[in-house]
Amino acid sequence: MKAQKKVSKRKLQSSYMTTIVSITLVLFMLGLMGLLILNSKKLSDYVHENIGFSIIMNAGVKEARIMELKKTLDASEFVKYTEYITPEEAAEELQAELGEDFIDFLGYNPLLPSIDLRLNASYANVDSLKVIERQLLKNVDIKEVYYQESLVEMINDNVRRISFFILIFSSLLLIISIALINNAIRLSVYSKRFIIRTMQLVGATRSFIRTPFILTGILHGLIAALVASLALLGIIYLLLQELPELISLKDFKLFVMLFAFVFLSGVLITWISNRSAVNKYLKAKPEDLYQ
């Protein structure tokens, strides 16, 4: 009897562990999905804010006038940041790209001073760029405003496609996650179907039978959510090291929302699945228990 009890206990512990591990993996995937969704706006802004253009100045324009224009641009609502590039700096960059000294070959530096400008995310589209270009070209010190219109359109199209893909993928992942957790819990309850039947035969009420299963399921959900949250913290730490411009510790509310979502999902799904699975065997006929 003692040996049999030990075997039964090990089987029960193994069943619980399998259920917790399954729920943990699913909640971890849900957490990653939540992290992606919560930071999708920041990711989109990051991509858009790398869109900009170069303002090529006329030859002979004094540096003081260029710096005055730079200050005016920095104060504009459409500007993320600007950088003044002198002809000498531009020549050094071009020489590094070409791998040869073109100034010695030409005998002079043909490059003009310029201002590299990056836009705020809401202005990083072709229509806004054209309006800004027209405004800038009214300045007599500016020779040309250079940007690749096709590249801007391509970036915006790709961002829209990726956002749509994230939405579809997240919806599918949520459905699959709920189904996986539900199946794991149903298998766990299935192994105890004869215990449920025995409790019914001795006169236990449905709520009395359901309560231990539901409480155990919620406990498993909380443990799985805790482990999944710790794994997500590890992912967030790595992202902080690699992509600090996308993930910031200042996003405290986002992190609270993410972990609340993981814990709430763990509790809600396990509660609903356990209740549904137990109810199935409470209503089952004796012959159905052997199927």
VEXDREN-2710 file (C-alpha; in Angstrom, 1 decimal):
% VEXDREN-2710
k/r/px/py/pz
1/MET/0.0/0.0/0.0
2/LYS/2.8/2.4/0.9
3/ALA/4.6/1.6/-2.4
4/GLN/1.3/2.2/-4.3
5/LYS/0.7/5.5/-2.5
6/LYS/4.2/6.6/-3.4
7/VAL/3.7/5.7/-7.1
8/SER/0.3/7.5/-7.1
9/LYS/1.9/10.6/-5.4
10/ARG/4.7/10.7/-8.0
11/LYS/2.2/10.4/-10.9
12/LEU/0.1/13.2/-9.4
13/GLN/3.2/15.4/-9.0
14/SER/4.2/14.6/-12.5
15/SER/0.8/15.5/-13.8
16/TYR/0.8/18.8/-11.9
17/MET/4.3/19.6/-13.2
18/THR/3.4/18.8/-16.8
19/THR/0.3/21.0/-16.5
20/ILE/2.3/23.9/-14.9
21/VAL/5.1/23.7/-17.6
22/SER/2.6/23.7/-20.4
23/ILE/0.8/26.7/-19.0
24/THR/4.1/28.5/-18.3
25/LEU/5.3/28.1/-21.9
26/VAL/1.9/29.3/-23.3
27/LEU/1.8/32.3/-20.9
28/PHE/5.4/33.1/-21.8
29/MET/4.4/33.2/-25.5
30/LEU/1.4/35.4/-24.6
31/GLY/3.7/37.7/-22.7
32/LEU/6.0/38.0/-25.6
33/MET/3.0/38.8/-27.8
34/GLY/1.9/41.5/-25.3
35/LEU/5.4/42.9/-25.1
36/LEU/5.4/43.2/-28.9
37/ILE/2.0/44.8/-29.1
38/LEU/2.8/47.3/-26.3
39/ASN/6.0/48.4/-28.0
40/SER/4.8/48.2/-31.6
41/LYS/4.0/52.0/-31.5
42/LYS/7.5/52.8/-30.2
43/LEU/9.0/50.4/-32.8
44/SER/7.0/52.1/-35.6
45/ASP/8.1/55.6/-34.3
46/TYR/11.8/54.4/-34.1
47/VAL/11.6/53.4/-37.8
48/HIS/9.9/56.5/-38.9
49/GLU/12.3/58.8/-37.0
50/ASN/15.2/57.4/-39.0
51/ILE/13.5/58.9/-42.1
52/GLY/14.9/62.4/-42.9
53/PHE/16.7/64.4/-45.6
54/SER/19.8/66.5/-46.2
55/ILE/19.6/70.2/-46.7
56/ILE/22.4/71.3/-49.1
57/MET/23.5/74.9/-48.6
58/ASN/24.7/77.2/-51.3
59/ALA/28.4/77.8/-51.7
60/GLY/29.7/80.8/-49.8
61/VAL/27.0/80.8/-47.1
62/LYS/28.6/81.8/-43.8
63/GLU/28.7/79.2/-41.0
64/ALA/26.9/81.7/-38.7
65/ARG/23.8/81.8/-41.0
66/ILE/23.9/78.0/-41.3
67/MET/23.9/77.6/-37.5
68/GLU/21.1/80.1/-37.2
69/LEU/19.0/78.0/-39.7
70/LYS/19.9/74.9/-37.6
71/LYS/18.6/76.5/-34.4
72/THR/15.4/77.5/-36.2
73/LEU/14.9/73.9/-37.5
74/ASP/15.6/72.5/-34.0
75/ALA/12.7/74.6/-32.7
76/SER/10.3/73.3/-35.3
77/GLU/7.7/70.8/-34.3
78/PHE/8.5/68.4/-37.2
79/VAL/12.2/68.1/-36.3
80/LYS/13.5/65.2/-34.2
81/TYR/17.1/66.4/-34.4
82/THR/19.6/68.1/-36.8
83/GLU/23.3/67.8/-37.5
84/TYR/25.5/70.3/-39.2
85/ILE/28.0/68.6/-41.7
86/THR/30.9/70.8/-42.8
87/PRO/32.4/70.3/-46.3
88/GLU/35.5/68.8/-44.7
89/GLU/33.4/66.3/-42.7
90/ALA/31.5/65.4/-45.8
91/ALA/34.7/64.8/-47.7
92/GLU/36.1/62.5/-45.0
93/GLU/32.9/60.4/-45.0
94/LEU/33.0/60.2/-48.8
95/GLN/36.7/59.3/-48.9
96/ALA/36.0/56.5/-46.3
97/GLU/33.2/55.1/-48.6
98/LEU/35.2/55.4/-51.8
99/GLY/38.5/54.3/-50.3
100/GLU/40.5/56.9/-52.1
101/ASP/41.3/60.6/-51.8
102/PHE/39.2/62.3/-54.5
103/ILE/40.3/65.8/-53.4
104/ASP/43.9/65.2/-54.5
105/PHE/42.5/64.0/-57.8
106/LEU/40.2/67.0/-58.4
107/GLY/42.4/69.5/-56.7
108/TYR/39.6/71.0/-54.6
109/ASN/36.7/69.9/-52.4
110/PRO/33.5/70.1/-54.4
111/LEU/31.2/69.2/-51.5
112/LEU/28.9/71.9/-49.9
113/PRO/28.0/72.3/-46.3
114/SER/24.7/70.6/-45.3
115/ILE/22.3/69.9/-42.5
116/ASP/21.2/66.3/-41.9
117/LEU/17.6/66.4/-40.5
118/ARG/15.5/63.6/-38.9
119/LEU/11.8/64.0/-38.6
120/ASN/9.3/63.3/-35.8
121/ALA/7.4/60.1/-36.5
122/SER/4.1/61.8/-37.4
123/TYR/5.8/63.8/-40.2
124/ALA/7.7/60.9/-41.7
125/ASN/5.5/60.5/-44.8
126/VAL/5.8/61.7/-48.4
127/ASP/3.1/64.3/-48.2
128/SER/4.6/66.0/-45.2
129/LEU/8.1/65.8/-46.7
130/LYS/6.9/67.7/-49.8
131/VAL/5.3/70.5/-47.8
132/ILE/8.5/70.8/-45.6
133/GLU/10.6/70.8/-48.8
134/ARG/8.6/73.7/-50.3
135/GLN/9.0/75.7/-47.1
136/LEU/12.7/75.1/-46.9
137/LEU/13.4/76.0/-50.5
138/LYS/12.0/79.5/-49.9
139/ASN/15.3/80.2/-48.0
140/VAL/17.8/81.7/-50.4
141/ASP/20.7/80.0/-48.5
142/ILE/19.4/76.6/-49.4
143/LYS/20.4/75.1/-52.7
144/GLU/18.6/71.7/-52.5
145/VAL/16.6/69.4/-50.2
146/TYR/17.6/65.8/-50.9
147/TYR/15.6/62.7/-49.8
148/GLN/14.6/59.4/-51.5
149/GLU/10.8/59.5/-52.0
150/SER/10.7/55.8/-53.0
151/LEU/12.5/54.8/-49.8
152/VAL/10.1/56.7/-47.6
153/GLU/7.1/55.1/-49.3
154/MET/8.7/51.7/-49.0
155/ILE/9.3/52.1/-45.3
156/ASN/5.8/53.3/-44.6
157/ASP/4.3/50.4/-46.6
158/ASN/6.4/47.9/-44.8
159/VAL/5.5/49.4/-41.4
160/ARG/1.8/49.0/-42.3
161/ARG/2.3/45.4/-43.4
162/ILE/4.2/44.5/-40.3
163/SER/1.5/46.1/-38.0
164/PHE/-1.2/44.1/-39.8
165/PHE/0.9/40.9/-39.5
166/ILE/1.4/41.5/-35.8
167/LEU/-2.4/41.9/-35.3
168/ILE/-3.2/38.7/-37.2
169/PHE/-0.4/36.7/-35.5
170/SER/-1.4/37.9/-32.1
171/SER/-5.0/36.9/-32.6
172/LEU/-4.0/33.5/-33.8
173/LEU/-1.5/33.0/-30.9
174/LEU/-4.2/34.0/-28.4
175/ILE/-6.6/31.4/-29.7
176/ILE/-3.9/28.7/-29.9
177/SER/-2.7/29.5/-26.4
178/ILE/-6.2/29.2/-24.9
179/ALA/-6.7/25.9/-26.7
180/LEU/-3.4/24.5/-25.5
181/ILE/-4.0/25.4/-21.9
182/ASN/-7.5/24.1/-22.1
183/ASN/-6.3/20.7/-23.5
184/ALA/-3.6/20.4/-20.8
185/ILE/-6.1/21.0/-18.0
186/ARG/-8.7/18.6/-19.6
187/LEU/-6.1/15.9/-19.7
188/SER/-5.3/16.5/-16.1
189/VAL/-9.0/16.4/-15.1
190/TYR/-9.6/13.3/-17.3
191/SER/-7.1/11.3/-15.2
192/LYS/-9.3/12.0/-12.1
193/ARG/-12.6/11.3/-13.7
194/PHE/-13.2/8.2/-11.6
195/ILE/-12.5/10.2/-8.4
196/ILE/-15.1/12.7/-9.5
197/ARG/-17.6/9.9/-10.0
198/THR/-16.8/8.3/-6.6
199/MET/-17.4/11.7/-4.9
200/GLN/-20.7/11.9/-6.7
201/LEU/-21.7/8.4/-5.5
202/VAL/-21.0/9.3/-1.8
203/GLY/-23.3/12.4/-2.1
204/ALA/-20.9/15.3/-2.7
205/THR/-22.4/18.3/-4.3
206/ARG/-21.2/19.7/-7.6
207/SER/-19.8/22.8/-6.1
208/PHE/-18.0/20.8/-3.4
209/ILE/-16.4/18.6/-6.2
210/ARG/-15.5/21.6/-8.4
211/THR/-13.9/23.8/-5.8
212/PRO/-10.6/21.8/-5.2
213/PHE/-10.1/21.5/-9.0
214/ILE/-10.7/25.2/-9.6
215/LEU/-8.5/26.3/-6.7
216/THR/-5.7/23.9/-7.7
217/GLY/-6.0/25.2/-11.3
218/ILE/-5.8/28.8/-10.2
219/LEU/-2.7/28.0/-8.1
220/HIS/-1.1/26.3/-11.1
221/GLY/-2.0/29.4/-13.2
222/LEU/-0.4/31.7/-10.6
223/ILE/2.8/29.6/-10.4
224/ALA/3.0/29.4/-14.2
225/ALA/2.4/33.2/-14.5
226/LEU/5.2/33.8/-12.0
227/VAL/7.7/31.7/-13.9
228/ALA/6.6/33.2/-17.2
229/SER/7.0/36.7/-15.8
230/LEU/10.5/35.9/-14.6
231/ALA/11.4/34.7/-18.1
232/LEU/9.9/37.8/-19.6
233/LEU/12.0/39.9/-17.2
234/GLY/15.1/38.2/-18.6
235/ILE/14.0/39.0/-22.1
236/ILE/13.3/42.7/-21.2
237/TYR/16.8/42.9/-19.5
238/LEU/18.4/41.6/-22.7
239/LEU/16.4/44.1/-24.8
240/LEU/17.5/46.9/-22.4
241/GLN/21.1/46.0/-23.1
242/GLU/20.7/45.6/-26.9
243/LEU/18.0/48.1/-27.9
244/PRO/17.7/50.8/-25.1
245/GLU/16.1/53.2/-27.6
246/LEU/13.1/50.8/-27.9
247/ILE/12.8/49.4/-24.4
248/SER/13.1/51.8/-21.5
249/LEU/12.7/51.4/-17.7
250/LYS/10.6/54.6/-17.8
251/ASP/7.9/52.5/-19.4
252/PHE/6.8/51.3/-15.9
253/LYS/3.1/51.4/-16.7
254/LEU/3.6/49.2/-19.8
255/PHE/5.5/46.6/-17.7
256/VAL/2.8/46.6/-15.1
257/MET/0.1/46.1/-17.8
258/LEU/2.2/43.3/-19.3
259/PHE/2.6/41.3/-16.1
260/ALA/-1.0/42.0/-15.1
261/PHE/-2.1/40.6/-18.4
262/VAL/0.1/37.4/-17.9
263/PHE/-1.3/36.8/-14.3
264/LEU/-4.8/37.6/-15.3
265/SER/-4.6/35.2/-18.3
266/GLY/-3.1/32.5/-16.2
267/VAL/-5.9/32.7/-13.6
268/LEU/-8.8/33.3/-16.0
269/ILE/-7.9/30.5/-18.5
270/THR/-7.2/27.9/-15.8
271/TRP/-10.4/28.8/-13.9
272/ILE/-12.6/28.6/-17.0
273/SER/-10.9/25.4/-18.3
274/ASN/-11.1/23.6/-14.9
275/ARG/-14.7/24.5/-14.4
276/SER/-15.6/23.4/-17.9
277/ALA/-13.6/20.1/-17.7
278/VAL/-15.1/19.1/-14.3
279/ASN/-18.6/20.0/-15.4
280/LYS/-18.2/17.6/-18.3
281/TYR/-17.5/14.7/-16.0
282/LEU/-20.1/15.7/-13.5
283/LYS/-22.7/15.4/-16.2
284/ALA/-21.2/12.3/-17.9
285/LYS/-22.9/8.9/-17.8
286/PRO/-21.0/6.0/-16.1
287/GLU/-20.3/4.3/-19.5
288/ASP/-18.8/7.6/-20.9
289/LEU/-16.0/7.5/-18.2
290/TYR/-14.4/4.5/-20.0
291/GLN/-14.2/6.2/-23.4
END
